[in-house]
């Protein structure tokens, strides 16, 4: 069963309240580190964005 970590609940509700239509989360965070190493990306916001863009859609779940 996939769940949104409790510490992110308030932030997610805030985003939805601001008009963000959809929020997704990565089902396995260790995958992000694996992709960073594979593509030699820095551990930064820009590196994370590039890594997230290269992860298959099936690893993300929509928050409902």
PQR file with spaces between the fields and no chain letter, atoms N, CA, C, O and H, PARSE charges and radii, in Angstrom:
ATOM       1  N    UNK     1       0.846   -1.177    0.000 -0.4000 1.5000
ATOM       2  CA   UNK     1       0.000    0.000    0.000 -0.0000 2.0000
ATOM       3  C    UNK     1       0.888    1.235    0.000  0.5500 1.7000
ATOM       4  O    UNK     1       1.812    1.337    0.807 -0.5500 1.4000
ATOM       5  N    UNK     2       0.622    2.150   -0.876 -0.4000 1.5000
ATOM       6  CA   UNK     2       1.379    3.398   -0.952 -0.0000 2.0000
ATOM       7  C    UNK     2       0.666    4.476   -0.144  0.5500 1.7000
ATOM       8  O    UNK     2      -0.557    4.606   -0.205 -0.5500 1.4000
ATOM       9  H    UNK     2      -0.128    2.068   -1.532  0.4000 1.0000
ATOM      10  N    UNK     3       1.432    5.235    0.603 -0.4000 1.5000
ATOM      11  CA   UNK     3       0.862    6.326    1.389 -0.0000 2.0000
ATOM      12  C    UNK     3       1.766    7.538    1.283  0.5500 1.7000
ATOM      13  O    UNK     3       2.960    7.414    1.011 -0.5500 1.4000
ATOM      14  H    UNK     3       2.425    5.129    0.652  0.4000 1.0000
ATOM      15  N    UNK     4       1.198    8.694    1.498 -0.4000 1.5000
ATOM      16  CA   UNK     4       1.957    9.936    1.538 -0.0000 2.0000
ATOM      17  C    UNK     4       2.472   10.104    2.962  0.5500 1.7000
ATOM      18  O    UNK     4       1.683   10.039    3.905 -0.5500 1.4000
ATOM      19  H    UNK     4       0.228    8.794    1.720  0.4000 1.0000
ATOM      20  N    UNK     5       3.778   10.319    3.144 -0.4000 1.5000
ATOM      21  CA   UNK     5       4.301   10.497    4.504 -0.0000 2.0000
ATOM      22  C    UNK     5       3.601   11.651    5.229  0.5500 1.7000
ATOM      23  O    UNK     5       3.325   12.692    4.633 -0.5500 1.4000
ATOM      24  H    UNK     5       4.419   10.372    2.378  0.4000 1.0000
ATOM      25  N    UNK     6       3.325   11.456    6.497 -0.4000 1.5000
ATOM      26  CA   UNK     6       2.575   12.422    7.290 -0.0000 2.0000
ATOM      27  C    UNK     6       3.212   13.808    7.264  0.5500 1.7000
ATOM      28  O    UNK     6       2.501   14.813    7.236 -0.5500 1.4000
ATOM      29  H    UNK     6       3.550   10.610    6.980  0.4000 1.0000
ATOM      30  N    UNK     7       4.546   13.875    7.273 -0.4000 1.5000
ATOM      31  CA   UNK     7       5.214   15.175    7.309 -0.0000 2.0000
ATOM      32  C    UNK     7       4.971   15.998    6.039  0.5500 1.7000
ATOM      33  O    UNK     7       5.250   17.197    6.023 -0.5500 1.4000
ATOM      34  H    UNK     7       5.124   13.059    7.296  0.4000 1.0000
ATOM      35  N    UNK     8       4.458   15.375    4.983 -0.4000 1.5000
ATOM      36  CA   UNK     8       4.195   16.100    3.737 -0.0000 2.0000
ATOM      37  C    UNK     8       2.718   16.412    3.520  0.5500 1.7000
ATOM      38  O    UNK     8       2.358   17.036    2.522 -0.5500 1.4000
ATOM      39  H    UNK     8       4.232   14.401    4.996  0.4000 1.0000
ATOM      40  N    UNK     9       1.872   15.989    4.434 -0.4000 1.5000
ATOM      41  CA   UNK     9       0.427   16.179    4.271 -0.0000 2.0000
ATOM      42  C    UNK     9       0.046   17.656    4.228  0.5500 1.7000
ATOM      43  O    UNK     9      -0.689   18.071    3.332 -0.5500 1.4000
ATOM      44  H    UNK     9       2.164   15.482    5.245  0.4000 1.0000
ATOM      45  N    UNK    10       0.529   18.454    5.173 -0.4000 1.5000
ATOM      46  CA   UNK    10       0.169   19.877    5.213 -0.0000 2.0000
ATOM      47  C    UNK    10       0.635   20.602    3.953  0.5500 1.7000
ATOM      48  O    UNK    10      -0.097   21.422    3.399 -0.5500 1.4000
ATOM      49  H    UNK    10       1.126   18.117    5.901  0.4000 1.0000
ATOM      50  N    UNK    11       1.843   20.301    3.503 -0.4000 1.5000
ATOM      51  CA   UNK    11       2.353   20.931    2.281 -0.0000 2.0000
ATOM      52  C    UNK    11       1.533   20.560    1.068  0.5500 1.7000
ATOM      53  O    UNK    11       1.290   21.398    0.199 -0.5500 1.4000
ATOM      54  H    UNK    11       2.438   19.635    3.953  0.4000 1.0000
ATOM      55  N    UNK    12       1.107   19.315    0.999 -0.4000 1.5000
ATOM      56  CA   UNK    12       0.289   18.860   -0.126 -0.0000 2.0000
ATOM      57  C    UNK    12      -1.067   19.559   -0.118  0.5500 1.7000
ATOM      58  O    UNK    12      -1.543   20.002   -1.163 -0.5500 1.4000
ATOM      59  H    UNK    12       1.305   18.634    1.704  0.4000 1.0000
ATOM      60  N    UNK    13      -1.682   19.658    1.039 -0.4000 1.5000
ATOM      61  CA   UNK    13      -2.977   20.339    1.155 -0.0000 2.0000
ATOM      62  C    UNK    13      -2.836   21.809    0.770  0.5500 1.7000
ATOM      63  O    UNK    13      -3.715   22.372    0.117 -0.5500 1.4000
ATOM      64  H    UNK    13      -1.296   19.298    1.888  0.4000 1.0000
ATOM      65  N    UNK    14      -1.735   22.424    1.172 -0.4000 1.5000
ATOM      66  CA   UNK    14      -1.488   23.829    0.822 -0.0000 2.0000
ATOM      67  C    UNK    14      -1.362   23.999   -0.696  0.5500 1.7000
ATOM      68  O    UNK    14      -1.927   24.933   -1.266 -0.5500 1.4000
ATOM      69  H    UNK    14      -1.021   21.966    1.702  0.4000 1.0000
ATOM      70  N    UNK    15      -0.628   23.105   -1.344 -0.4000 1.5000
ATOM      71  CA   UNK    15      -0.491   23.178   -2.800 -0.0000 2.0000
ATOM      72  C    UNK    15      -1.845   23.040   -3.493  0.5500 1.7000
ATOM      73  O    UNK    15      -2.155   23.792   -4.417 -0.5500 1.4000
ATOM      74  H    UNK    15      -0.169   22.346   -0.881  0.4000 1.0000
ATOM      75  N    UNK    16      -2.642   22.087   -3.048 -0.4000 1.5000
ATOM      76  CA   UNK    16      -3.962   21.892   -3.640 -0.0000 2.0000
ATOM      77  C    UNK    16      -4.851   23.108   -3.407  0.5500 1.7000
ATOM      78  O    UNK    16      -5.647   23.471   -4.273 -0.5500 1.4000
ATOM      79  H    UNK    16      -2.390   21.476   -2.297  0.4000 1.0000
ATOM      80  N    UNK    17      -4.718   23.736   -2.249 -0.4000 1.5000
ATOM      81  CA   UNK    17      -5.486   24.946   -1.945 -0.0000 2.0000
ATOM      82  C    UNK    17      -5.086   26.131   -2.807  0.5500 1.7000
ATOM      83  O    UNK    17      -5.900   27.018   -3.061 -0.5500 1.4000
ATOM      84  H    UNK    17      -4.071   23.442   -1.546  0.4000 1.0000
ATOM      85  N    UNK    18      -3.840   26.151   -3.260 -0.4000 1.5000
ATOM      86  CA   UNK    18      -3.346   27.240   -4.112 -0.0000 2.0000
ATOM      87  C    UNK    18      -3.732   27.049   -5.573  0.5500 1.7000
ATOM      88  O    UNK    18      -3.440   27.903   -6.410 -0.5500 1.4000
ATOM      89  H    UNK    18      -3.178   25.430   -3.054  0.4000 1.0000
ATOM      90  N    UNK    19      -4.378   25.945   -5.878 -0.4000 1.5000
ATOM      91  CA   UNK    19      -4.830   25.738   -7.246 -0.0000 2.0000
ATOM      92  C    UNK    19      -4.015   24.742   -8.045  0.5500 1.7000
ATOM      93  O    UNK    19      -4.283   24.540   -9.230 -0.5500 1.4000
ATOM      94  H    UNK    19      -4.614   25.252   -5.198  0.4000 1.0000
ATOM      95  N    UNK    20      -3.019   24.111   -7.422 -0.4000 1.5000
ATOM      96  CA   UNK    20      -2.276   23.065   -8.116 -0.0000 2.0000
ATOM      97  C    UNK    20      -3.265   21.935   -8.364  0.5500 1.7000
ATOM      98  O    UNK    20      -3.941   21.481   -7.441 -0.5500 1.4000
ATOM      99  H    UNK    20      -2.801   24.275   -6.460  0.4000 1.0000
ATOM     100  N    UNK    21      -3.348   21.483   -9.608 -0.4000 1.5000
ATOM     101  CA   UNK    21      -4.377   20.514   -9.979 -0.0000 2.0000
ATOM     102  C    UNK    21      -4.011   19.096   -9.561  0.5500 1.7000
ATOM     103  O    UNK    21      -4.874   18.352   -9.096 -0.5500 1.4000
ATOM     104  H    UNK    21      -2.798   21.852  -10.358  0.4000 1.0000
ATOM     105  N    UNK    22      -2.757   18.711   -9.718 -0.4000 1.5000
ATOM     106  CA   UNK    22      -2.344   17.353   -9.387 -0.0000 2.0000
ATOM     107  C    UNK    22      -1.010   17.364   -8.643  0.5500 1.7000
ATOM     108  O    UNK    22      -0.126   18.163   -8.949 -0.5500 1.4000
ATOM     109  H    UNK    22      -2.056   19.315  -10.096  0.4000 1.0000
ATOM     110  N    UNK    23      -0.877   16.477   -7.670 -0.4000 1.5000
ATOM     111  CA   UNK    23       0.366   16.305   -6.930 -0.0000 2.0000
ATOM     112  C    UNK    23       0.729   14.824   -7.006  0.5500 1.7000
ATOM     113  O    UNK    23      -0.113   13.957   -6.772 -0.5500 1.4000
ATOM     114  H    UNK    23      -1.596   15.828   -7.421  0.4000 1.0000
ATOM     115  N    UNK    24       1.979   14.547   -7.332 -0.4000 1.5000
ATOM     116  CA   UNK    24       2.469   13.172   -7.421 -0.0000 2.0000
ATOM     117  C    UNK    24       3.626   12.982   -6.455  0.5500 1.7000
ATOM     118  O    UNK    24       4.315   13.940   -6.104 -0.5500 1.4000
ATOM     119  H    UNK    24       2.663   15.251   -7.522  0.4000 1.0000
ATOM     120  N    UNK    25       3.835   11.756   -6.028 -0.4000 1.5000
ATOM     121  CA   UNK    25       4.995   11.445   -5.199 -0.0000 2.0000
ATOM     122  C    UNK    25       5.699   10.227   -5.764  0.5500 1.7000
ATOM     123  O    UNK    25       5.092    9.382   -6.423 -0.5500 1.4000
ATOM     124  H    UNK    25       3.275   10.977   -6.313  0.4000 1.0000
ATOM     125  N    UNK    26       6.987   10.158   -5.492 -0.4000 1.5000
ATOM     126  CA   UNK    26       7.826    9.052   -5.955 -0.0000 2.0000
ATOM     127  C    UNK    26       7.677    7.898   -4.975  0.5500 1.7000
ATOM     128  O    UNK    26       7.872    8.073   -3.772 -0.5500 1.4000
ATOM     129  H    UNK    26       7.479   10.844   -4.957  0.4000 1.0000
ATOM     130  N    UNK    27       7.334    6.725   -5.483 -0.4000 1.5000
ATOM     131  CA   UNK    27       7.052    5.575   -4.629 -0.0000 2.0000
ATOM     132  C    UNK    27       8.296    5.032   -3.925  0.5500 1.7000
ATOM     133  O    UNK    27       8.185    4.474   -2.834 -0.5500 1.4000
ATOM     134  H    UNK    27       7.176    6.583   -6.460  0.4000 1.0000
ATOM     135  N    UNK    28       9.474    5.184   -4.525 -0.4000 1.5000
ATOM     136  CA   UNK    28      10.700    4.650   -3.915 -0.0000 2.0000
ATOM     137  C    UNK    28      11.807    5.699   -4.022  0.5500 1.7000
ATOM     138  O    UNK    28      12.380    5.895   -5.093 -0.5500 1.4000
ATOM     139  H    UNK    28       9.565    5.637   -5.412  0.4000 1.0000
ATOM     140  N    UNK    29      12.100    6.358   -2.929 -0.4000 1.5000
ATOM     141  CA   UNK    29      13.081    7.447   -2.935 -0.0000 2.0000
ATOM     142  C    UNK    29      14.490    6.986   -3.253  0.5500 1.7000
ATOM     143  O    UNK    29      15.296    7.767   -3.760 -0.5500 1.4000
ATOM     144  H    UNK    29      11.635    6.199   -2.058  0.4000 1.0000
ATOM     145  N    UNK    30      14.801    5.728   -2.963 -0.4000 1.5000
ATOM     146  CA   UNK    30      16.141    5.236   -3.264 -0.0000 2.0000
ATOM     147  C    UNK    30      16.401    5.242   -4.770  0.5500 1.7000
ATOM     148  O    UNK    30      17.552    5.247   -5.208 -0.5500 1.4000
ATOM     149  H    UNK    30      14.146    5.094   -2.552  0.4000 1.0000
ATOM     150  N    UNK    31      15.341    5.242   -5.546 -0.4000 1.5000
ATOM     151  CA   UNK    31      15.470    5.297   -6.998 -0.0000 2.0000
ATOM     152  C    UNK    31      16.086    6.632   -7.436  0.5500 1.7000
ATOM     153  O    UNK    31      16.843    6.679   -8.406 -0.5500 1.4000
ATOM     154  H    UNK    31      14.406    5.238   -5.190  0.4000 1.0000
ATOM     155  N    UNK    32      15.766    7.694   -6.734 -0.4000 1.5000
ATOM     156  CA   UNK    32      16.319    9.009   -7.059 -0.0000 2.0000
ATOM     157  C    UNK    32      17.840    9.003   -6.919  0.5500 1.7000
ATOM     158  O    UNK    32      18.543    9.506   -7.796 -0.5500 1.4000
ATOM     159  H    UNK    32      15.151    7.656   -5.946  0.4000 1.0000
ATOM     160  N    UNK    33      18.347    8.446   -5.839 -0.4000 1.5000
ATOM     161  CA   UNK    33      19.798    8.364   -5.629 -0.0000 2.0000
ATOM     162  C    UNK    33      20.455    7.489   -6.691  0.5500 1.7000
ATOM     163  O    UNK    33      21.535    7.810   -7.185 -0.5500 1.4000
ATOM     164  H    UNK    33      17.776    8.037   -5.127  0.4000 1.0000
ATOM     165  N    UNK    34      19.805    6.392   -7.038 -0.4000 1.5000
ATOM     166  CA   UNK    34      20.341    5.494   -8.068 -0.0000 2.0000
ATOM     167  C    UNK    34      20.475    6.220   -9.407  0.5500 1.7000
ATOM     168  O    UNK    34      21.490    6.078  -10.089 -0.5500 1.4000
ATOM     169  H    UNK    34      18.927    6.131   -6.636  0.4000 1.0000
ATOM     170  N    UNK    35      19.480    6.978   -9.778 -0.4000 1.5000
ATOM     171  CA   UNK    35      19.502    7.722  -11.046 -0.0000 2.0000
ATOM     172  C    UNK    35      20.581    8.809  -10.998  0.5500 1.7000
ATOM     173  O    UNK    35      21.295    9.028  -11.977 -0.5500 1.4000
ATOM     174  H    UNK    35      18.655    7.093   -9.224  0.4000 1.0000
ATOM     175  N    UNK    36      20.694    9.488   -9.847 -0.4000 1.5000
ATOM     176  CA   UNK    36      21.740   10.510   -9.707 -0.0000 2.0000
ATOM     177  C    UNK    36      23.120    9.916   -9.951  0.5500 1.7000
ATOM     178  O    UNK    36      23.931   10.490  -10.677 -0.5500 1.4000
ATOM     179  H    UNK    36      20.114    9.310   -9.051  0.4000 1.0000
ATOM     180  N    UNK    37      23.380    8.765   -9.343 -0.4000 1.5000
ATOM     181  CA   UNK    37      24.686    8.103   -9.536 -0.0000 2.0000
ATOM     182  C    UNK    37      24.870    7.666  -10.988  0.5500 1.7000
ATOM     183  O    UNK    37      25.937    7.849  -11.572 -0.5500 1.4000
ATOM     184  H    UNK    37      22.721    8.299   -8.753  0.4000 1.0000
ATOM     185  N    UNK    38      23.826    7.093  -11.554 -0.4000 1.5000
ATOM     186  CA   UNK    38      23.899    6.574  -12.917 -0.0000 2.0000
ATOM     187  C    UNK    38      24.237    7.668  -13.933  0.5500 1.7000
ATOM     188  O    UNK    38      25.037    7.454  -14.845 -0.5500 1.4000
ATOM     189  H    UNK    38      22.959    6.944  -11.079  0.4000 1.0000
ATOM     190  N    UNK    39      23.627    8.832  -13.768 -0.4000 1.5000
ATOM     191  CA   UNK    39      23.847    9.939  -14.704 -0.0000 2.0000
ATOM     192  C    UNK    39      24.869   10.956  -14.191  0.5500 1.7000
ATOM     193  O    UNK    39      25.087   11.994  -14.815 -0.5500 1.4000
ATOM     194  H    UNK    39      22.978    9.006  -13.028  0.4000 1.0000
ATOM     195  N    UNK    40      25.494   10.648  -13.047 -0.4000 1.5000
ATOM     196  CA   UNK    40      26.496   11.528  -12.431 -0.0000 2.0000
ATOM     197  C    UNK    40      25.960   12.947  -12.225  0.5500 1.7000
ATOM     198  O    UNK    40      26.596   13.935  -12.593 -0.5500 1.4000
ATOM     199  H    UNK    40      25.317    9.805  -12.541  0.4000 1.0000
ATOM     200  N    UNK    41      24.781   13.013  -11.630 -0.4000 1.5000
ATOM     201  CA   UNK    41      24.127   14.294  -11.371 -0.0000 2.0000
ATOM     202  C    UNK    41      24.449   14.761   -9.960  0.5500 1.7000
ATOM     203  O    UNK    41      24.583   13.935   -9.057 -0.5500 1.4000
ATOM     204  H    UNK    41      24.265   12.211  -11.331  0.4000 1.0000
ATOM     205  N    UNK    42      24.575   16.065   -9.753 -0.4000 1.5000
ATOM     206  CA   UNK    42      24.851   16.573   -8.408 -0.0000 2.0000
ATOM     207  C    UNK    42      23.617   16.451   -7.522  0.5500 1.7000
ATOM     208  O    UNK    42      22.490   16.374   -8.011 -0.5500 1.4000
ATOM     209  H    UNK    42      24.467   16.736  -10.487  0.4000 1.0000
ATOM     210  N    UNK    43      23.846   16.436   -6.227 -0.4000 1.5000
ATOM     211  CA   UNK    43      22.730   16.412   -5.278 -0.0000 2.0000
ATOM     212  C    UNK    43      22.288   17.860   -5.051  0.5500 1.7000
ATOM     213  O    UNK    43      22.678   18.511   -4.081 -0.5500 1.4000
ATOM     214  H    UNK    43      24.762   16.498   -5.830  0.4000 1.0000
ATOM     215  N    UNK    44      21.473   18.329   -5.966 -0.4000 1.5000
ATOM     216  CA   UNK    44      20.974   19.702   -5.938 -0.0000 2.0000
ATOM     217  C    UNK    44      19.562   19.698   -6.514  0.5500 1.7000
ATOM     218  O    UNK    44      19.095   18.680   -7.025 -0.5500 1.4000
ATOM     219  H    UNK    44      21.156   17.800   -6.754  0.4000 1.0000
ATOM     220  N    UNK    45      18.894   20.829   -6.430 -0.4000 1.5000
ATOM     221  CA   UNK    45      17.538   20.925   -6.983 -0.0000 2.0000
ATOM     222  C    UNK    45      17.564   20.633   -8.482  0.5500 1.7000
ATOM     223  O    UNK    45      16.708   19.912   -8.995 -0.5500 1.4000
ATOM     224  H    UNK    45      19.273   21.656   -6.015  0.4000 1.0000
ATOM     225  N    UNK    46      18.535   21.188   -9.168 -0.4000 1.5000
ATOM     226  CA   UNK    46      18.634   20.980  -10.617 -0.0000 2.0000
ATOM     227  C    UNK    46      18.924   19.504  -10.940  0.5500 1.7000
ATOM     228  O    UNK    46      18.341   18.943  -11.868 -0.5500 1.4000
ATOM     229  H    UNK    46      19.230   21.774   -8.751  0.4000 1.0000
ATOM     230  N    UNK    47      19.819   18.886  -10.176 -0.4000 1.5000
ATOM     231  CA   UNK    47      20.124   17.472  -10.371 -0.0000 2.0000
ATOM     232  C    UNK    47      18.915   16.596  -10.085  0.5500 1.7000
ATOM     233  O    UNK    47      18.664   15.623  -10.797 -0.5500 1.4000
ATOM     234  H    UNK    47      20.293   19.342   -9.422  0.4000 1.0000
ATOM     235  N    UNK    48      18.163   16.942   -9.039 -0.4000 1.5000
ATOM     236  CA   UNK    48      16.964   16.183   -8.704 -0.0000 2.0000
ATOM     237  C    UNK    48      15.916   16.289   -9.810  0.5500 1.7000
ATOM     238  O    UNK    48      15.267   15.298  -10.145 -0.5500 1.4000
ATOM     239  H    UNK    48      18.367   17.732   -8.461  0.4000 1.0000
ATOM     240  N    UNK    49      15.751   17.465  -10.369 -0.4000 1.5000
ATOM     241  CA   UNK    49      14.779   17.651  -11.452 -0.0000 2.0000
ATOM     242  C    UNK    49      15.155   16.794  -12.649  0.5500 1.7000
ATOM     243  O    UNK    49      14.302   16.122  -13.228 -0.5500 1.4000
ATOM     244  H    UNK    49      16.279   18.270  -10.098  0.4000 1.0000
ATOM     245  N    UNK    50      16.428   16.816  -13.022 -0.4000 1.5000
ATOM     246  CA   UNK    50      16.867   15.999  -14.157 -0.0000 2.0000
ATOM     247  C    UNK    50      16.661   14.513  -13.874  0.5500 1.7000
ATOM     248  O    UNK    50      16.238   13.760  -14.751 -0.5500 1.4000
ATOM     249  H    UNK    50      17.121   17.362  -12.551  0.4000 1.0000
ATOM     250  N    UNK    51      16.963   14.098  -12.646 -0.4000 1.5000
ATOM     251  CA   UNK    51      16.786   12.695  -12.283 -0.0000 2.0000
ATOM     252  C    UNK    51      15.313   12.310  -12.304  0.5500 1.7000
ATOM     253  O    UNK    51      14.957   11.254  -12.828 -0.5500 1.4000
ATOM     254  H    UNK    51      17.307   14.709  -11.934  0.4000 1.0000
ATOM     255  N    UNK    52      14.455   13.153  -11.740 -0.4000 1.5000
ATOM     256  CA   UNK    52      13.020   12.864  -11.716 -0.0000 2.0000
ATOM     257  C    UNK    52      12.434   12.780  -13.124  0.5500 1.7000
ATOM     258  O    UNK    52      11.547   11.968  -13.386 -0.5500 1.4000
ATOM     259  H    UNK    52      14.744   14.011  -11.315  0.4000 1.0000
ATOM     260  N    UNK    53      12.933   13.619  -14.022 -0.4000 1.5000
ATOM     261  CA   UNK    53      12.437   13.594  -15.402 -0.0000 2.0000
ATOM     262  C    UNK    53      12.818   12.312  -16.124  0.5500 1.7000
ATOM     263  O    UNK    53      12.169   11.943  -17.102 -0.5500 1.4000
ATOM     264  H    UNK    53      13.654   14.279  -13.809  0.4000 1.0000
ATOM     265  N    UNK    54      13.861   11.622  -15.661 -0.4000 1.5000
ATOM     266  CA   UNK    54      14.306   10.414  -16.344 -0.0000 2.0000
ATOM     267  C    UNK    54      13.693    9.135  -15.753  0.5500 1.7000
ATOM     268  O    UNK    54      13.921    8.043  -16.273 -0.5500 1.4000
ATOM     269  H    UNK    54      14.388   11.922  -14.866  0.4000 1.0000
ATOM     270  N    UNK    55      12.928    9.267  -14.683 -0.4000 1.5000
ATOM     271  CA   UNK    55      12.298    8.106  -14.040 -0.0000 2.0000
ATOM     272  C    UNK    55      10.971    7.801  -14.734  0.5500 1.7000
ATOM     273  O    UNK    55      10.200    8.705  -15.057 -0.5500 1.4000
ATOM     274  H    UNK    55      12.743   10.154  -14.260  0.4000 1.0000
ATOM     275  N    UNK    56      10.726    6.520  -14.953 -0.4000 1.5000
ATOM     276  CA   UNK    56       9.500    6.091  -15.627 -0.0000 2.0000
ATOM     277  C    UNK    56       8.257    6.515  -14.855  0.5500 1.7000
ATOM     278  O    UNK    56       8.265    6.596  -13.627 -0.5500 1.4000
ATOM     279  H    UNK    56      11.352    5.786  -14.691  0.4000 1.0000
ATOM     280  N    UNK    57       7.207    6.780  -15.592 -0.4000 1.5000
ATOM     281  CA   UNK    57       5.949    7.268  -15.035 -0.0000 2.0000
ATOM     282  C    UNK    57       5.355    6.324  -13.981  0.5500 1.7000
ATOM     283  O    UNK    57       4.709    6.781  -13.037 -0.5500 1.4000
ATOM     284  H    UNK    57       7.201    6.715  -16.590  0.4000 1.0000
ATOM     285  N    UNK    58       5.565    5.041  -14.133 -0.4000 1.5000
ATOM     286  CA   UNK    58       4.999    4.056  -13.224 -0.0000 2.0000
ATOM     287  C    UNK    58       5.499    4.147  -11.791  0.5500 1.7000
ATOM     288  O    UNK    58       4.875    3.587  -10.890 -0.5500 1.4000
ATOM     289  H    UNK    58       6.090    4.670  -14.900  0.4000 1.0000
ATOM     290  N    UNK    59       6.610    4.842  -11.559 -0.4000 1.5000
ATOM     291  CA   UNK    59       7.165    4.986  -10.211 -0.0000 2.0000
ATOM     292  C    UNK    59       6.523    6.128   -9.431  0.5500 1.7000
ATOM     293  O    UNK    59       6.868    6.351   -8.270 -0.5500 1.4000
ATOM     294  H    UNK    59       7.117    5.298  -12.291  0.4000 1.0000
ATOM     295  N    UNK    60       5.603    6.847  -10.047 -0.4000 1.5000
ATOM     296  CA   UNK    60       4.940    7.966   -9.398 -0.0000 2.0000
ATOM     297  C    UNK    60       3.486    7.614   -9.114  0.5500 1.7000
ATOM     298  O    UNK    60       2.847    6.896   -9.883 -0.5500 1.4000
ATOM     299  H    UNK    60       5.323    6.666  -10.990  0.4000 1.0000
ATOM     300  N    UNK    61       2.975    8.125   -8.008 -0.4000 1.5000
ATOM     301  CA   UNK    61       1.571    7.942   -7.660 -0.0000 2.0000
ATOM     302  C    UNK    61       0.930    9.300   -7.440  0.5500 1.7000
ATOM     303  O    UNK    61       1.532   10.208   -6.868 -0.5500 1.4000
ATOM     304  H    UNK    61       3.494    8.709   -7.384  0.4000 1.0000
ATOM     305  N    UNK    62      -0.292    9.418   -7.903 -0.4000 1.5000
ATOM     306  CA   UNK    62      -1.031   10.668   -7.732 -0.0000 2.0000
ATOM     307  C    UNK    62      -1.620   10.714   -6.324  0.5500 1.7000
ATOM     308  O    UNK    62      -2.175    9.728   -5.840 -0.5500 1.4000
ATOM     309  H    UNK    62      -0.782    8.681   -8.369  0.4000 1.0000
ATOM     310  N    UNK    63      -1.494   11.865   -5.677 -0.4000 1.5000
ATOM     311  CA   UNK    63      -2.080   12.064   -4.356 -0.0000 2.0000
ATOM     312  C    UNK    63      -3.559   12.371   -4.551  0.5500 1.7000
ATOM     313  O    UNK    63      -3.924   13.241   -5.342 -0.5500 1.4000
ATOM     314  H    UNK    63      -1.043   12.667   -6.071  0.4000 1.0000
ATOM     315  N    UNK    64      -4.406   11.651   -3.824 -0.4000 1.5000
ATOM     316  CA   UNK    64      -5.859   11.872   -3.949 -0.0000 2.0000
ATOM     317  C    UNK    64      -6.437   12.369   -2.645  0.5500 1.7000
ATOM     318  O    UNK    64      -7.641   12.610   -2.556 -0.5500 1.4000
ATOM     319  H    UNK    64      -4.109   10.944   -3.181  0.4000 1.0000
